[in-house]
Amino acid sequence: MILINKAYAKVFRVDVKEKYTSLTIGTSDKQQDGSYKNSNWNARLVGKAKDIAVNEGDRIEIKSAKIENIYDKENKKNWLNIVIFDFEVSGGNGSSIPDWDDIPSKPF
């Protein structure tokens, strides 16, 4: 398990269930050459995060989450999920998403 305490993502799909909300989210990492490396993730909103309204197109700041890699022995498959416990919606325009140069840790 890997814990996340601050990350930014864009919401592409929202599916509200009885006990959780399922999301497809996307993240981007700016590379040294100025291009972006994009990733898509399956995520679940649980606990108090489930009660926060989120829509397709919203940009979110993930404040507390964990990454799980669950192995299904029967089907011999791994399932990678992000379980989000707390987040904040910053809207569809990305106004509160920081500029790349303002993020303190980068992969290079």
N, C-alpha and C positions, 0 to 999 in steps of 0.2 A: 504494500500500500504506500502511495506517495501522497503527502498532504500538500494542498495548495492554499496559500493565504492571500494572494492577490494576483489576478489575471484578468484579461479583457477578452471579450468574445462578442460575436454577432449571432443573433438567434435566427435560424432559418425555418424551423418547424416546431410547433407547439402541439402537444397532445395531452390534454388533461384527463387523468385517471382518478379513481376514487381516493387512493392513498398517496399518490405522487403525480408529478407532471413530467412527462418525457419530452426532451428537447433534442434537436439537432443544432449544434453550434459550430461556428467556425472561428479559427484564430489565425493570425498572420504574424510572421517574423520577418522583419526587414533584414536583408542580407547586406554585406559590405558593398556590393556592386549597385545597390539601390533597388534591386528587385525584391519581391516578396515570396516567401515560402508559406503556402496556405495548408491548413489542416482542418479536417472536419471531425467532430466528436459526437458520440451519443452521450447524453447527459440526463440525469434525473434530479428534479427538485424535490427535496424531502424536508420534513420538519417545518420550521418557520419559513423556509424558502418557498415551499409549496403555496403559501398564502399570499405571496407577492405576485401581482398581476404582471404578466409578460406576454408580449405579442411578437409575431414574426416581424423581422426587420429591426427590432430593438437591439441596442448595444448594451452590454451588461459588464459590470465589474464584479468578478467572482471574489468574494471576501473570504469564504471558507468552503473547502471541498476536498475530496480525496479521489484518487484514481484507483480503480480496481481492475484486475485482470483475472477473470473467473474462468476456470476450466470446466467444461461440461464433458465428463467422462463418457457418457452415453453416446454423444454425437462427436466426440473427439474434436471439439472446437474451443477456442478461447474467445471470451467476450470482454472487450475493453470498454469500461464505462467511467464517466465522471459523475460522482455523487455530490451535488451542490447543497450545502447546508445554509449558506447565507450569500446574498448578492444584492446589488443595487442596479436598477434600470437607469441608463443614462439617456434613453431616447433614441429615435431613429437617425438623428443627424450626427451622432457621435461627438457632440459638443464637449462632453466631459472625458472623452478618451484622450489620454495624453499623447503628445507628439513623441515619436521614437527617441529623440534626443533627450527627453525629460525622464525616460525610464532608467533607473539607476543600474540595473544589471542586464548586460547583453551577452550573447553567447561568444563574442569575440572581443 
